[in-house]
Amino acid sequence: MNDNPRMRRIQFRAWHRGTREADYTVGGFFDRHHATWNEEEIDWFERFMEEQDADIIGWALGTIPVPDEWKGSMMDRFLKLDFVKIV
């Protein structure tokens, strides 16, 4: 369990989005990558989680374009979707 209250709060929010698809996508991304994030990347992820689930899933699936404000290395890692476990 993470001892950092901020990271525990972020993890909870990442896994409790409101839809199962968003939970697996956003929560899976957090679980896979958070240990390597710096403060700027953590800030990015917190802002990212404020977006609507439909937009996040649309970006992940490529059905809607990613807005310029979100483009960058974090979004590049997110769009790989290699962190989503298919069971």
Secondary structure, DSSP 4 states (H G I P E B T S, - for coil): ----HHHHHHHHHHH-SSSHHHIIIIIHHHHHHGGG--HHHHHHHHHHTTS-HHHHHHHHHTSSPPPGGG-SHHHHHHHH-TTPPP-
